[in-house]
Every structure is written in structure tokens, then in C-alpha cells.
């Protein structure tokens, strides 16, 4: 089955609005317009070709994305503000036959106009006659390639099949119990797997989405949550850190329709989750964990277990098996650490044009995530670090997450990043980059932070170098930019 047929299986004829806000479209209209465009694409280029899509979250993206995948081709969604060097690398690697893009980006990236489909011209892309796309389809086929930053600095293309999309969507709808009554405020871009999962799941469940591409303007997020009666909100750690500690009005606002929020895209320190739960006791806070290589989601912690399992990323979602193994591949005992590995129908087919990277990540049917963690006696997993994040000071292995969590307990601190920098004597020395509220810059100093750390950390874990900032720099996906 083609993933798009699965998404629309129960909603293709629904007159209800799927997209709500500045742009609106019903399920039925979206299904028909994307089907027409899919027929045109298949007519023009055939199947199994690579097609790029560069756009902010809008109706142009949604229609194009669905049409590309429905046509039996492979969609490559990219950040419309991607650096020219990275774009050229991906373009040369994939050689797309078409590029759906806005005019300003077509000019900025120096694209061939005959390969580009623009928002202004998309309505002209109509098939000759009423050609029906063949529904007999191999779900093992690649549906999309999501590019992520690689350890070498070059982007890695994660190949996601139709089976992967169907499996992950079904699991998420199941454990979140999504229905036609759900309405999600989307601040995450659709070229990011977390953002796409919101799009896929609400399309499948018959819910609705509201798009907000202006998270930097916190007032607009608060306004949209209330005005459009959103029942759900999804964010990465920085979204919650900014809403809770940079906005003076968020915690004082009542959101009568908000039922739950989800958090993934990195570990959010429990101090922020506690702060949110205290401010909004009636809203369920659901901690999740995932990777692009897993289509989106790997695990979740039910909201009612948060206090009992604080700090845990939970257990595998339906259809996903997770375990923590040592270097010999054996399951670790409770309290021991090892690498988190995963198995399920949501695991990628591999990295595009990267056999070595694929062999390293996929071994004997398991995805090796590169995340270090431990388990408790009930099998709940707790992440401690990324493999590449472990810092060695005087031979001692240190996880920056532990130190960051302590510094984040200071209520005037918005964010903290701890890293190792080269030192002739120590080998590596700990540096903390701390973002503080503007009005607290006179109270929060290097000395006050060290004093706080000394109450909670061993001496060798206390950073020696500090950079104090007033602004948190984040990427369009909400991930913080350290340098």
C-alpha cells in the first residue's frame, strides 16, 4: 500500500477542514488536489525518481509532498533556507528530476527554471484526461529521503519506506489515542521527521492542524493555541525552555482546549517538565524519544508514570522493540550503561548512497542509535548521553547532560550547554555556555553558578570556563545551535 492511501483511507471524502488558520483546506479537497498533481507528476517523470521540495509549512508544501509520494516517486524535503553549499552537495548526490520551490529560493540557489515547480505555477500542473494512479504498490519502496547532519559534517540521507511511514503513524495514533477531535498547533518544520509525524498522524486520524511558522514571536503561539482551540502542542526542548522562562505571559495564560503536549528531539531537563506540569496540571505532558532513522518515534513515557519514572524516555512504542546492550551485544543489567538499539517496521532502509554508514547503523536487523543509556528493574530506559558527547577529564568519563541539568535548576537560566574543550594539562576541560534572562544578568555570575554546582556535583564535574549569554540561538527545527 502507498502511504498516502493509508493516510487518506478513512478521510478521502471528508468535508471537514484538515488545515485551519491563514490557509485552509478540507480533507476531500486536499485528497483531490494532491491526486491530480500526483497524476501529472507520474505523467511527466514516471516513477521511482527523486524530487526535491523546499518550502516553509504551508498548503504548497502539503499538496506537493502528498502528490510526490502518491505518484510513486521519492520526496526529498529540505529546509528552504538551506546553505547553498549543502544544497549543492545534496543536489549533486541525488540528481532530482523536479524541484518544488519558491521563486526567491530558485533565484538564491541558482536553479534551472525548467526543473522548478513554483507555488504560482503548481495549478497549471494538470494531467491530460482523468488518469487513475495504479493502487497496486510495493510498500517496501522508498517514499522519502530526510537529510540530517552527519558526523563528518556532510548531510546524511535517511531513506524512509512506505512501510516505515505506515508503521510509525499507526503506532503514534495508537499510543496518543488521536481522533477526529484532535487539533495540533504545528511549530516544527515538515522537513524534520518530528514535524512530519504530526502531519501524518492527524491526516490519518481525521484531526486538524494549525501552522505557525513564527515561534520566535511567542505571542503568536499563545494566541494560536487559544484562538484555534488547539488540543495538542509538540515541541523540542528549546521550545519549552523559551515558553517557560523567556515568556512572562505563557505560564499565566489559561488554555481551556489544550489536552496534551509532547516533547522529543532531545532530552528536556526534568526541572522544565516539573515547571510545566505545575503551571498546567490539567495538561498531560508526554515525554518521547525518536530518531530520523526510526521514521520519527521509538519510545514514550505515559504521562501518569512521569513522577514514578522521572527522567526516563519510557519504553518502545507499539511495534517497536528496544534494548540497551554492552559492547558484546548483551543486554545490560539495571544500573549498567550501554547503547540503545531498536527493531521494528519503522526502522529506515538505510542511508542514501552510503553503504558503510548503513552497515554501521543497521546490524542484524537492529538500529544502533548511538545513544548511551541504562535501564531500571521494570525495563524503563534512561538516556545518559550520546556516544560522541562523552567527555573525558583526567581519565574520568563525564556526561554533559548531568551537569546541564544541575545548572538548569537555577530559575533565571533559560538554557545550558556543556562541552569539552582542549586543554594541555587536563586533556579536556569543561566549558558551560549559559543563557540567562536579561533582567538576571547582574545576579547570575560565574561565581554564583559554581557555588550552586558545588552543592550538587563532584569537584571534577564543575565547569571551569563559562560563557554567559542573553539569547538562545536555535535552528528552524528548534534545536539549539551551540556554535
C-alpha positions as a printed Julia matrix, in Angstrom:
483×3 Matrix{Float64}:
   0.0    0.0     0.0
   1.16   3.53   -0.82
   1.5    5.51    2.43
  -0.75   8.28    1.09
  -3.58   5.8     0.53
  -3.13   4.72    4.14
  -3.24   8.33    5.4
  -6.47   9.02    3.5
  -8.01   5.56    3.96
 -10.88   6.85    6.14
 -10.84  10.55    5.29
 -10.6   10.99    1.49
 -14.27  12.07    1.25
 -14.35  14.08    4.47
 -15.61  17.67    4.12
 -14.08  18.65    7.47
 -11.15  21.1     7.45
  -7.73  19.47    7.78
  -5.72  22.7     7.6
  -7.02  25.58    9.71
  -5.72  29.14   10.02
  -4.3   31.52    7.42
  -4.68  28.81    4.77
  -7.49  26.29    4.92
  -8.4   23.12    3.05
 -10.67  20.15    3.7
  -9.6   16.51    3.62
 -11.62  15.96    0.44
 -10.15  18.99   -1.34
  -6.62  18.05   -0.29
  -7.05  14.46   -1.43
  -8.35  15.5    -4.86
  -5.77  18.25   -5.47
  -2.85  16.05   -4.42
  -4.2   13.17   -6.54
  -4.41  15.41   -9.63
  -0.88  16.67   -9.06
   0.35  13.09   -8.49
  -1.13  12.04  -11.83
   0.64  14.92  -13.56
   3.97  14.05  -11.89
   3.7   10.41  -12.94
   2.8   11.52  -16.47
   5.83  13.86  -16.62
   8.61  11.83  -14.97
   7.32   8.29  -14.35
   8.06   6.56  -11.04
  10.94   5.96   -8.62
  12.56   9.31   -9.4
  13.96  11.73   -6.81
  12.06  15.02   -6.4
  13.07  17.87   -4.07
  10.69  20.03   -2.05
  11.83  23.29   -0.44
   9.17  25.25    1.4
   8.04  26.52    4.77
   4.98  24.77    6.24
   2.08  25.78    4.03
  -0.5   24.42    1.61
   2.08  24.34   -1.21
   4.3   22.01    0.85
   1.43  19.79    1.97
  -0.05  19.3    -1.5
   3.33  18.8    -3.19
   4.57  16.35   -0.54
   1.48  14.15   -0.77
   1.5   14.24   -4.57
   5.17  13.3    -4.93
   4.83  10.26   -2.69
   1.44   9.23   -4.13
   2.92   9.34   -7.65
   5.34   6.58   -6.7
   8.31   8.93   -6.6
  10.65   9.81   -3.73
  10.29  13.13   -1.92
  13.35  14.96   -0.55
  12.03  17.72    1.76
  14.7   20.33    2.57
  14.96  23.48    4.66
  14.1   26.34    2.25
  16.89  28.35    3.92
  19.48  25.62    3.43
  23.06  26.83    2.84
  23.96  26.83   -0.85
  26.96  24.55   -0.24
  24.84  21.88    1.49
  22.12  22.21   -1.13
  24.59  21.72   -3.97
  26.05  18.66   -2.22
  22.59  17.05   -1.85
  21.54  18.04   -5.37
  24.68  16.53   -6.9
  24.26  13.38   -4.8
  20.58  12.82   -5.65
  20.18  14.45   -9.09
  16.46  15.32   -8.71
  14.26  15.38  -11.8
  11.99  18.11  -10.38
  12.26  20.71   -7.62
   9.18  22.2    -5.94
  10.38  25.56   -4.65
   9.51  29.24   -4.12
  10.78  31.83   -6.59
  13.14  33.53   -4.12
  14.87  30.23   -3.35
  15.03  29.32   -7.02
  17.0   32.53   -7.59
  19.13  32.25   -4.42
  20.19  28.69   -5.21
  20.71  29.34   -8.93
  18.32  26.63  -10.1
  17.32  25.68  -13.64
  13.84  27.12  -14.11
  12.72  24.23  -16.34
  13.15  21.82  -13.4
  11.27  24.01  -10.9
   7.62  23.95   -9.93
   6.62  27.17   -8.14
   3.58  27.94   -5.95
   2.34  30.27   -8.71
   2.56  27.59  -11.38
   1.51  24.46   -9.45
  -2.12  24.88  -10.51
  -1.04  24.58  -14.14
   0.3   21.07  -13.47
  -2.75  19.11  -14.54
  -2.78  15.63  -16.08
  -4.14  15.05  -19.57
  -7.53  13.41  -19.08
  -8.51  11.67  -15.85
  -5.71   9.19  -15.38
  -6.02   6.97  -12.3
  -2.82   6.05  -10.48
  -2.38   2.3   -10.06
  -3.07   1.33   -6.42
  -1.08  -1.91   -6.62
   2.07  -0.85   -4.85
   5.06  -2.33   -3.0
   5.19  -0.76    0.45
   8.89  -1.61    0.72
   9.59   1.14   -1.86
  11.34   4.29   -0.66
   8.88   7.13   -0.05
  11.19   9.91    1.1
  14.75  10.8     1.99
  15.23  13.02    5.05
  18.67  14.63    5.23
  20.21  15.08    8.68
  23.57  16.43    9.79
  26.22  13.71    9.67
  29.22  13.15   11.96
  31.56  14.09    9.08
  29.77  17.41    8.56
  28.16  16.22    5.32
  24.38  15.65    5.38
  23.19  12.02    5.59
  20.13  10.93    3.63
  17.83   8.69    5.68
  15.73   6.52    3.37
  12.19   6.01    4.68
   9.88   3.47    3.01
   6.09   3.47    2.7
   6.07   0.62    5.25
   8.1    2.76    7.67
   5.65   5.67    7.38
   2.6    3.43    7.84
   4.06   1.57   10.84
   5.2    4.68   12.71
   1.98   6.58   12.02
  -0.16   3.67   13.21
   1.87   3.37   16.44
   1.71   7.08   17.27
  -2.05   7.33   16.61
  -2.45   4.27   18.84
  -0.47   5.38   21.92
  -1.6    9.03   21.78
  -5.18   7.86   21.12
  -5.62  10.5    18.41
  -9.08  11.07   16.96
 -11.08  13.46   14.79
 -11.4   15.74   17.82
  -7.65  16.49   17.91
  -6.23  19.77   16.65
  -2.45  20.25   16.72
  -0.53  23.54   16.67
   2.49  22.82   14.48
   5.63  24.92   15.04
   8.02  22.2    13.82
   9.0   22.3    10.12
   7.86  19.49    7.87
  11.37  18.82    6.53
  12.06  17.5    10.07
  10.74  14.0    10.91
   9.04  15.14   14.16
   7.1   17.8    12.23
   6.15  15.31    9.52
   4.86  12.85   12.12
   2.32  15.47   13.28
   1.17  15.93    9.69
   0.89  12.17    9.03
  -0.88  11.22   12.26
  -3.56  13.92   12.13
  -4.21  13.17    8.46
  -4.72   9.51    9.37
  -6.82  10.18   12.49
  -9.06  12.77   10.83
  -7.82  15.54   13.13
  -6.75  19.04   12.1
  -3.54  21.05   12.13
  -2.8   24.75   12.59
   0.5   26.03   11.16
   2.67  28.59   12.95
   5.98  29.44   11.27
   6.78  32.25   13.74
   7.74  30.62   17.03
  10.19  33.46   17.65
   7.1   35.63   18.27
   5.87  33.9    21.41
   2.7   35.97   21.48
   1.57  34.4    18.2
   2.0   30.89   19.62
  -0.07  31.74   22.71
  -2.68  33.45   20.52
  -2.96  30.5    18.09
  -3.28  27.93   20.88
  -6.26  29.86   22.27
  -7.88  31.25   19.12
  -7.88  27.96   17.18
  -8.81  25.87   20.24
  -5.79  23.6    19.82
  -5.9   20.36   21.81
  -2.23  19.49   21.27
   1.2   21.1    21.06
   4.51  19.44   20.16
   7.97  20.82   20.74
  11.67  20.11   21.2
  13.44  21.1    24.45
  14.2   24.69   23.42
  10.52  25.38   22.69
   9.53  24.54   26.26
  12.57  26.29   27.76
  11.73  29.52   25.9
   7.98  29.38   26.63
   8.54  28.73   30.32
  11.41  31.1    31.05
  11.52  33.73   28.33
   7.81  34.47   28.15
   6.2   36.34   31.03
   2.65  35.54   29.94
   2.73  31.85   28.9
   2.5   30.35   32.4
  -0.24  32.82   33.36
  -2.43  32.02   30.35
  -5.31  29.56   30.53
  -5.66  27.21   27.55
  -9.11  25.64   28.0
  -8.84  23.3    25.0
  -5.25  22.07   25.44
  -5.28  18.39   26.46
  -1.68  17.32   26.0
   1.79  18.32   24.86
   4.52  16.06   23.5
   8.27  16.6    23.74
  11.02  14.91   21.71
  14.08  15.99   19.73
  16.47  15.7    22.69
  16.27  15.34   26.43
  14.45  18.11   28.28
  15.71  18.51   31.84
  13.07  17.32   34.35
  13.14  20.73   36.06
  11.36  22.21   32.99
   8.81  19.39   32.84
   8.07  19.89   36.55
   7.65  23.61   35.91
   5.21  22.97   33.04
   3.2   20.4    35.0
   2.95  22.73   37.96
   1.7   25.57   35.75
  -0.71  23.37   33.74
  -1.72  20.42   35.95
  -4.67  19.59   33.7
  -2.47  19.19   30.57
  -0.81  15.8    30.01
   2.95  16.1    29.38
   4.21  13.18   27.29
   7.97  12.6    27.02
   9.02  10.87   23.79
  12.23   9.71   22.14
  12.98   9.12   18.5
  15.34   9.46   15.58
  15.03  10.26   11.9
  16.37   6.73   11.28
  13.25   5.41   13.06
  10.91   7.48   10.83
  10.2    9.59   13.91
   9.31   7.79   17.11
  10.87   5.0    19.15
   9.53   5.33   22.7
   7.24   7.29   25.0
   6.59   7.67   28.72
   2.88   7.7    29.65
   2.04  10.95   31.46
   0.68   9.11   34.51
   4.06   7.41   35.07
   6.1   10.6    34.93
   6.56  11.04   38.7
   7.4    7.38   39.18
   9.82   7.21   36.24
  11.12  10.79   36.13
  14.0   11.19   33.7
  13.05   8.1    31.68
  12.29   8.13   27.97
   9.88   5.26   28.62
   9.53   2.02   26.68
   9.16   1.23   22.98
   6.0    2.39   21.23
   3.65  -0.3    19.85
   5.52  -2.41   17.29
   8.99  -1.3    18.43
  11.43  -3.38   20.49
  14.1   -1.5    22.44
  17.0   -2.77   24.5
  20.26  -1.5    25.94
  23.34  -3.59   25.15
  27.03  -3.62   26.11
  29.93  -3.82   23.66
  29.42  -7.59   23.37
  25.8   -7.09   22.32
  24.45  -8.46   25.61
  21.57  -6.82   27.48
  22.82  -4.67   30.34
  21.61  -5.22   33.88
  19.69  -2.48   35.7
  22.1    0.35   36.53
  24.68  -0.64   33.89
  25.11   1.52   30.79
  25.22   0.57   27.13
  23.96   1.59   23.7
  20.24   1.78   22.95
  19.25  -0.35   19.95
  15.86  -0.7    18.25
  13.95  -3.03   15.97
  10.6   -2.6    14.19
   8.85  -1.85   10.89
   9.58   1.85   11.38
  13.37   1.5    11.04
  14.87   3.1     7.92
  16.04   1.03    4.97
  19.46   2.73    5.1
  21.42   5.85    4.22
  21.26   7.05    0.61
  24.47   6.27   -1.31
  26.27   5.36    1.93
  26.79   1.61    2.31
  29.37   1.96    5.09
  27.15   4.26    7.15
  24.23   1.85    6.66
  26.31  -1.14    7.79
  27.39   0.73   10.93
  23.86   1.77   11.86
  21.92  -1.36   10.86
  23.26  -4.63   12.23
  21.41  -7.95   12.27
  18.06  -6.22   11.94
  18.73  -3.7    14.74
  19.26   0.06   14.57
  22.2    1.14   16.69
  21.11   4.59   17.82
  24.42   5.93   19.18
  22.59   6.89   22.39
  24.0    5.7    25.71
  21.54   4.71   28.4
  20.61   2.41   31.24
  17.5    0.5    32.34
  15.68   0.08   35.63
  14.23  -3.15   37.04
  10.94  -2.54   35.17
  12.66  -2.13   31.81
  12.25   1.65   31.5
  15.15   3.27   29.66
  17.06   6.33   30.83
  19.36   8.15   28.39
  22.66   9.38   29.76
  24.48  10.74   26.69
  25.23  10.45   23.01
  28.32   8.34   22.27
  30.08  11.33   20.76
  29.11  13.61   23.69
  31.02  11.75   26.39
  33.8   13.98   27.74
  36.95  12.66   29.43
  38.55  14.81   32.12
  41.6   13.31   33.87
  40.55   9.9    32.63
  37.05  10.21   34.08
  34.09   9.86   31.69
  31.59  12.68   32.15
  28.12  13.1    30.64
  27.37  16.78   29.95
  23.64  16.12   30.46
  24.13  15.58   34.2
  25.92  18.94   34.61
  23.46  20.8    32.39
  20.53  19.52   34.48
  22.11  20.95   37.66
  22.73  24.4    36.14
  19.2   24.46   34.69
  17.82  24.24   38.22
  18.67  27.95   38.54
  15.34  29.55   37.66
  16.91  32.53   35.84
  18.68  30.15   33.41
  16.93  29.54   30.08
  19.42  27.07   28.63
  22.8   25.48   29.28
  25.26  23.56   27.07
  28.33  21.84   28.48
  31.17  20.78   26.19
  34.75  19.68   26.42
  37.47  21.98   25.09
  41.11  21.03   24.6
  43.5   21.68   27.48
  47.21  20.82   27.61
  47.1   19.6    31.21
  43.59  18.2    31.64
  43.22  16.78   28.11
  39.71  18.2    28.03
  38.31  20.96   30.21
  34.61  21.59   30.82
  33.03  24.73   29.41
  29.45  25.82   30.15
  27.57  28.16   27.84
  24.68  29.55   29.89
  21.74  31.57   28.56
  20.15  33.75   31.24
  17.18  36.08   31.41
  18.18  39.68   30.64
  16.91  41.03   33.94
  19.07  38.5    35.85
  22.44  39.33   34.27
  23.67  41.12   37.42
  22.67  38.26   39.74
  23.82  35.23   37.74
  27.61  35.18   37.54
  30.34  32.6    37.08
  30.82  32.54   40.85
  27.11  32.06   41.64
  26.87  29.17   39.16
  29.96  27.47   40.61
  28.53  27.88   44.11
  25.29  26.22   43.01
  27.13  23.38   41.23
  29.34  22.67   44.24
  26.25  21.69   46.23
  25.26  19.01   43.73
  28.33  17.88   41.76
  31.73  16.37   42.43
  34.55  18.85   42.01
  35.8   17.33   38.74
  32.32  17.76   37.16
  32.11  21.5    37.82
  32.89  23.51   34.66
  35.9   25.84   34.9
  35.07  28.06   31.91
  31.77  29.94   31.48
  30.21  31.93   28.67
  27.13  33.86   29.77
  24.64  34.92   27.07
  21.22  36.54   26.94
  19.94  34.99   23.71
  19.32  31.33   22.84
  20.17  30.67   19.2
  18.01  27.93   17.71
  17.72  26.36   14.27
  14.44  26.31   12.32
  13.72  22.84   13.79
  14.03  24.3    17.3
  17.34  22.57   18.0
  19.83  24.84   19.77
  22.89  25.97   17.83
  25.93  25.66   20.05
  28.42  27.42   17.8
